[in-house]
Amino acid sequence: MSAIILGIESSCDDTAAAVIQDGKVLSNVVSVQEAHRAYGGVVPEVASREHQAHIVPVVDLAIKRAGVSRDSLSAVAFTRGPGLIGSLIVGMTFAKGLALSLNIPLIEVNHMVAHVLAHFAEKPYPSFPFLCLTVSGGHTQIVLVRDYLDMEVIGRTLDDAAGEAFDKTGKLLGLDYPAGPHIDRLAQQGEARFEFPEPRIEGLDFSFSGLKTSILYFLKRNLKKDPQFIEKNIADISASVQQRIVSILMNKLEQAAEKTGIREVAVAGGVSANSELRRNMEQRGKALGWNTFIPKFEYCTDNAAMIAVTGYYKFLKGEFTGHGVEPVARWRGK
């Protein structure tokens, strides 16, 4: 019997829904919330209200584009966490109501696990075991993936995430939120001629707070000498910051590959859309003999296809969720 899974993602500021059938993505709809740009960052209360406004039309469109009916759905998968609690509540409540009305199973999904399994939205798929560098606005991890639902985080950030480092740098440079894409675009026009320190952290963990502080003091020093320093050098500053963030990520990933002996290496999460990171993955992968896997852009940022894919593998194992489930903002479950 065919398995048709509806996935719902509402962990932060994007409302998304997707439908997959037997592991194949039939539709993947994302509604991006533009309201946060005026505030320079995500406002939780605004995000919750936007999700409430968007979730019904987004789910309807996903089902329509998939060419299926609601009655043909086998299960509803939703993001339980981690994320903004108000945003999670909207998606979870809708998923509960829909699953109950259709009398079909409900499946909880960990947002970070889903980012890893985004690699199974389209071929080619990585082989097990593989390493996945998962990098987003709120998380930076190296994950050892033994099977679809058997993962171990072997390295994580001790403070800021890589995405936060991009966004906070962008704020210092006067760039619009989210700053990552703007820094990426500017970096391609500049030269990485400014030196920023790489933190000396033992093992496979990351740290970006020191880098953020060094960028702040670097800008303060140079602005004292020349009030137009940022304006005159913004492309080179962007290139220098981006190169250092990517080098921190790649050096730890290389250590993880060397330590584990694994040559199947992937990257996932919103920051995996960064052109410098993608280029480094390919170049270093060739030099070190890795089989590298980089998702399409639509599966890098928050999306519901990854939620539906994860839900599909949990569906096959009968891992269903009771309707008493509650969202968890800092969830580390599977």
N, C-alpha and C positions, 0 to 999 in steps of 0.2 A: 504494500500500500504506500502511495506517495505521501511524503511529509512536507507540508507547506507551513512555514514558520513566518509569523509577523514579528519583526523586531522594532522596539521603540527605544529611542535614546533621548534623554533629557537631563544629562548630568550637569550641564553648565548653561551656555547661552545659545545653543543650537537645538532646534526641535527637529527630530528626524524619525523617519519610519522607513522600513524596507521589508520586502517579501522575498524569501528564497524557497525554492522547491528542490528537495533532495540535494541540498548543498549548492545549487546554482542560483545566483542573484537574478531575480526577475525585475526588481525595482529598488531604487535607493534615492529617497527624497530628503532633502535637507533645507530647512528654513533658517537662514542666518538672521540673528537679531541685530539690527542696525542701531537700536536705541542706545546702546552702551557707548558708542563713539563719543557722544557729547560729554561723557563723564570720564573718559580716559581709562576705562576699565569696566569690568563686569560688576553691575550693581545687583545683588541677589534678589531683592524685592522686585525690581524691574524684570529680571529674568523669569521669575515665577509667573508674573502677569502675562508676559509675552508667550510663555509656554501654554498657558491656559487659552490664549487667543488662537494659537497656531496648531495645537495638537490634532483637533478634529479634521481640519482641511488637509493637513499633512498626511495623516493616516489614510483618509479617503483617497487622496491622490496616489499614494503608494499602492493601495489595493487595486485601483483603477489601472495604473500603468502596468501592474503585474499581470493583468488580464485574468484575475481570479475573483471569486466572490467571498464574502465574509464567511459564508457557511462552509467553504472548502478549507478554511484554516485548520491546521492540526494543533497549533499551540501559539501562545503569545509570550514572547521573550521581552524583558525590560531591564533597564539599568537600575540595579539596586544601590550601587555606589562604586567607588567613591565619587563625590561631587557636592554640589550645593544642595542642602537639604530641601529647600523649598522647590527647587527645580526637579529633584528626584521624586518628590511627593506627587507632582503633577503627572509625570509619566507613569509612575507606579499605580496611582489611583485609576488612571484611564485603562491601563493594562488589566488590572483586577476586574474592573467593570465589564470590559469586553470579553475576557475569558469566562467570566461568570455567566454572561448573557448567552454565550455560544456553547457553554458547558464543555470547554476544552481546557487542557492543562496550562498552567502559568509557570513560567521559567524565569528565575532571577539570574542576572548576569553581572559579573564584575567588569567594570568599564576597562580596567587595565588588562585583564585577561583577553577581553574582546579586541583590544588594539593588537595584541599578539596574533590572534586568530584571524585578523583582517587579511593575513597572508593566504588564507584559504578561501577568499572570496573569488579569486580568479587564478588559474594556472599561469606559470608553473608554481607548484607548491614546494616549500622546503621539506627536506626529509628529517625525520627524528633520529637522534636528538639534534636540536639547533639552538643557537644563541640568538636572542632578540634584544637589541638596544631599543628600549621604549622611552621616547622623549616627547614630553608635552609641556603645556604651560604650568601644570601643577605637579608633574612627576618626571623623574629621570631614573631609570632602572636598567639593569642587565638581567635578563631572565633566561634561565636554563630550561628549555622546553623538551620534556621527554616524550610527551604525547599530547593530544588535544586538550586534555583536562588535567595533565600532570606537569606542573610548572613549579620552579623554585627561583625566587629572587636572590641572586648571588651578589648583587651590587646595587646600591641606591644612593640618592642624594642625602647628605646630612643636613642640608639647609634649603637653599633655593633650588628650584628646578631650572633646567637650561632655558625653557620657554620664558620663565620669569626673568632670567638674566637678559634675554632679548628685549622683553617688554619694558623692564626698568631702565635699560640703556636707552631705549627709544624715547622714554619720557624725558630723560636728561637731555636728549638731542632735540626735543621739541617735535617728535614724530607722532602721528596719529596712532591710536590703538586700533587693532593689535599691531605692534611695531615690527614683529618678525619679518613679514613680507616686505616692509619698507626698507629695513636694514639689508635684507637680501638683495633687493633691487639696487640700492645705492652702492653696496659692496662690489657689485659687478662693474661699476664705473670707477672704482677706486683701487688703491694699492695698500696692502697690509704693511705699512711702514712704521706703525707705532707698536711698541712692545708692551704687552700686558702679562702679568705673572700667571704661571700654571700652578695651582695649589698642590702641595705635597701631602697627599692623603694615602695612608696605608691601605693595602688591599684593593678591592674593586669598587669601593664607595666613591662618590663624587662630592664636590663642594663648589658652590658658585658665589657664596656670600663675599669671599675675599676679592674675587674678580670684580664684583659689582662695586665694592668699596674703592678698589684701585682705579676704576673707570671714573668714579665720582671725583676723587682727588686729582686725577689727571686733568679732567676738564676744568676744575676750579683753578688749578695752577696756571693753565694756559689761557683761560679767560681773563685772569688778572693781567697778563701780558698783552693780550689782544682780545677785546670784547667781541670781535667777529671771528674768533678762532673756529667755533663750531661751523658757522656758515661757510667759511673758506675751506674747511677740511672734512666736511661731513661724510663724503664718499670714502676717504681714506680711514677715518675713524670707524665707520661701519665695517669696512673690509677687515680692519685690525681686530675689532671685537669679535666679528663672526669667525675669523680664522682661529682665535684663541678658544672660543666656545667649542668649535668643532674639533680642535686638537685635543681638548680635555676629554670629550666624548670618545673619540677614536682611539686615543692611547689606552684608556681603560678597557675598551672593547677588545683591543689587540691583546692586552694582558689576560683578559678572560679566555680568549681563544687559545692562547698559549698554555694557560693553566689547565684548561679542560681537554685540550687536544681536539676540540670540535672545529670543523671547517665549514659547516653550514651556518651562515651568519646573516641575520636579518635586522632591519631597522623598522620601527613603527612609531605611531603617534604624530601629533601635529607638526613637530619640529622636523620630522622626516621629509617634509615637503621642501625643506631648505636646500637650495641648489648646491651649496658648498658641502653640506653633509652627504648628499647623494653622490656628488663627484668623488669625495674622499672614500666613500664606501666602495665605489667601483674601482678606483685606483689602488687603494690599499688591498682590496680583495684580490685583485690580479697579482699584485706583488707578493702576497702571502699565500696564494693558492686557495682562497676561500671560494665557496659557492655563495654569492651574495644575492639577497632578495630585498627588493625595494618596492613597496606597494605603489599603485597608481595614486595620483594626488587625491582622488575622491575617497580613497580608503585611508588616507593619512590623518586628516582632520576628523573631528567627531562626526560619526555617521552611524546609521542604524543597520547597515549591511553587516558590520562586524558584530553587532548585537544579535542579529538573526543567525549568523553563522555559528556563533557560540551556542545560541539556543538550540540549533539543529543538533550539535554534537551532544548536548545535554539531553535532548529529546531522545536520541538513540539509546542513551544509557538509562532512560527513565528517571532522570534527576529533576523532579518537578517541585514546585513551591506551593506551600499552603497560603490561603488568603489572609492569614494573620501576619504575614511578612511586613516588616517596616524598613524604610530606607536607612542606610548607614553612610554618613558623610565621609568617614575615614575607613571604609571597609577594606579588609585585607583577605576576605574569604575568596574561595575559588568560584 
